[in-house]
Amino acid sequence: QVQLVESGGGLVQAGGSLKLSCAASERTFSTYFMGWFRQAPGKEREFVAGIRWSGGSPSYTDSVKGRFTISRDNAKNTVYLQMNSLKSEDTAVYYCAAGSVVTSRDYEYTYWGQGTQVTVSS
């Protein structure tokens, strides 16, 4: 059973930065693509960013382009989300997910972490 564990969430002021980590227990054919999702209070879950273990261009939702950067460390089986210029609108629970295809659709992902809270104050 593949396990994903997020960390790095917390409270930060608007304009500040935060770096999230997602540690995977293993990499297999079913964890080809890693994605970050978030869910704000009263809103539906949305795709934030995604990346392949094998390389290629990462994907981002328009609202975070230029501010967030997704990266990976294959030796550590870990994916990161560097979040800069944070806004109050970024406040949400952030989830790490893994799937076998490149997609922004949440139902295509097989494995999910438990989430980490990010709160941006102003």
MARLUM-669257 format. One record per residue (C-alpha): z, y, x negated; residue in one letter. Coordinates in steps of 0.1 Angstrom, whole numbers, padded with zeros to 4 digits, always signed. Example, Ala and Ser with C-alpha at 12.3 -4.5 7.8 and 13.67 -1.06 7.14 Angstrom:
// MARLUM-669257
+0078-0045-0123a
+0071-0011-0137s
END
This chain:
// MARLUM-669257
+0000+0000+0000q
-0011+0033-0015v
+0016+0060-0014q
+0012+0097-0018l
+0041+0120-0026v
+0038+0158-0024e
+0060+0183-0042s
+0061+0219-0052g
+0065+0236-0018g
+0090+0264-0013g
+0095+0300-0003l
+0074+0327-0020v
+0067+0364-0013q
+0033+0376-0002a
+0010+0380-0032g
+0028+0354-0052g
+0018+0319-0064s
+0028+0283-0059l
+0015+0250-0072k
+0016+0219-0052l
+0013+0183-0066s
+0003+0151-0050c
+0012+0119-0069a
-0007+0087-0059a
+0007+0053-0066s
-0028+0041-0075e
-0065+0048-0074r
-0088+0024-0056t
-0121+0025-0036f
-0101+0036-0006s
-0088+0067-0025t
-0122+0080-0037y
-0117+0115-0022f
-0084+0134-0022m
-0078+0163+0002g
-0052+0189+0011w
-0045+0197+0047f
-0021+0222+0063r
-0006+0227+0097q
+0010+0260+0107a
+0034+0264+0136p
+0015+0263+0169g
-0018+0255+0152k
-0038+0224+0146e
-0041+0206+0113r
-0069+0220+0091e
-0087+0210+0059f
-0078+0232+0029v
-0095+0216-0002a
-0108+0184-0015g
-0119+0167-0048i
-0132+0134-0061r
-0114+0115-0088w
-0148+0109-0104s
-0157+0145-0106g
-0182+0168-0089g
-0177+0201-0072s
-0145+0206-0052p
-0145+0218-0016s
-0126+0246+0001y
-0122+0261+0035t
-0134+0297+0036d
-0100+0313+0041s
-0087+0301+0007v
-0118+0305-0015k
-0111+0326-0045g
-0074+0321-0041r
-0067+0284-0042f
-0078+0259-0068t
-0077+0221-0065i
-0076+0200-0097s
-0068+0166-0109r
-0052+0146-0137d
-0065+0111-0136n
-0041+0099-0163a
-0012+0108-0140k
-0029+0099-0107n
-0021+0134-0096t
-0039+0161-0077v
-0028+0197-0077y
-0033+0227-0055l
-0028+0260-0072q
-0022+0287-0046m
-0026+0324-0057n
-0024+0357-0038s
-0005+0340-0010l
-0005+0355+0025k
+0018+0350+0054s
-0010+0332+0071e
-0008+0305+0045d
+0027+0295+0058t
+0024+0258+0068a
+0033+0223+0060v
+0008+0211+0034y
-0002+0174+0034y
-0020+0154+0007c
-0045+0128+0020a
-0068+0101+0005a
-0099+0085+0018g
-0131+0066+0008s
-0156+0093+0016v
-0161+0130+0010v
-0151+0147+0043t
-0131+0175+0058s
-0124+0155+0090r
-0087+0144+0090d
-0094+0112+0109y
-0115+0099+0080e
-0086+0097+0057y
-0066+0065+0053t
-0035+0076+0035y
-0012+0105+0040w
+0018+0120+0023g
+0049+0133+0042q
+0041+0169+0036g
+0057+0198+0018t
+0067+0231+0034q
+0052+0264+0021v
+0067+0296+0035t
+0052+0330+0025v
+0073+0361+0034s
+0064+0398+0033s
END
